[in-house]
């Protein structure tokens, strides 16, 4: 993985801790061929649910 990609993943992970659903969705797409995919999709849905309330 190139430095820019690694840096982007670091910032996306930080954003997920702040409950930004867009960051979780971006990580789900990044890991679409990995077991982590569904966990990021579920977190995206969870974060969107909290935004609506």
PyMOL commands that set and color helices and strands:
alter all, ss='L'
color gray80, all
select helices_A, chain A and resi 3-17+21-30+37-52
alter helices_A, ss='H'
color red, helices_A
deselect
rebuild
show_as cartoon
